[in-house]
Amino acid sequence: MAWHFEKIPMSLFVTAEKLFTVIEKVGERQQEKEDTQENNNTKGLTEQKKTYRIAGYLNLVANTIDNFTHGLSLGGAFLVSLRLGLLTTFAILVHEIPHEVGDFAILLKSGFTRWHAALFQILTAGGGLIGALSAITFSGATNSIEARTSWILPFTAGTFLHIALVTVLPDLLKEEDPKESFKQLLALILGITIMAFVTNAFE
């Protein structure tokens, strides 16, 4: 029996993604807040460890949802063409490698051992596989490529725009050092240049 995506509200995916994005940010802010506080007594240290632990689990949940959306984008991109799929894969790798390293550091600070942190990181990567399978499954209701991907690419593109405009841009605007701002601008231009070059190379 074929799955029909029209039966599943688009708002469900959007709401879930935004919810766990907020959870991830709350966990990060709580951790930053705890970093600025000095706890000199045993009770304070215990509470701090509990907070770090909770932040670590929240990060795992949010990372799973994040990987799910990446899987959606990869599945939808490869349904359109091999070229678009490879470009999307490259973009996600550039984004995810430093992101995963940061998540690994958060888990270590939350009290996870290196082995457990690595294991949970691998498990959250399963969200990407589920996302890719969802894209393929829900697109099977029609043979038209446009109809298959009409919901996937706008959804995932909006997710990346949300990350760029809501998460990254405010941090860039907070930078007060002109040299650092210049470096960030160069990195932004370099990223755009690389994607333009790769796009032309695959044509």
Sequence and secondary structure as in RCSB ss.txt:
>XXXX:A:sequence
MAWHFEKIPMSLFVTAEKLFTVIEKVGERQQEKEDTQENNNTKGLTEQKKTYRIAGYLNLVANTIDNFTHGLSLG
GAFLVSLRLGLLTTFAILVHEIPHEVGDFAILLKSGFTRWHAALFQILTAGGGLIGALSAITFSGATNSIEARTS
WILPFTAGTFLHIALVTVLPDLLKEEDPKESFKQLLALILGITIMAFVTNAFE
>XXXX:A:secstr
    GGGS HHHHHHHHHHHHHHHHHHHHHHHHHHTS   SHHHHHHHHHHHHHHHHHHHHHHHHHHHHHHHHHH
HHHHH HHHHHHHHHHHHHHHHHHHHHHHHHHHHTT  HHHHHHHHHHHHHHHHHHHHHHHHHTTT S HHHHHT
THHHHHHHHHHHIIIIIIHHHHHH   HHHHHHHHHHHHHHHHHHHHHHHHT 
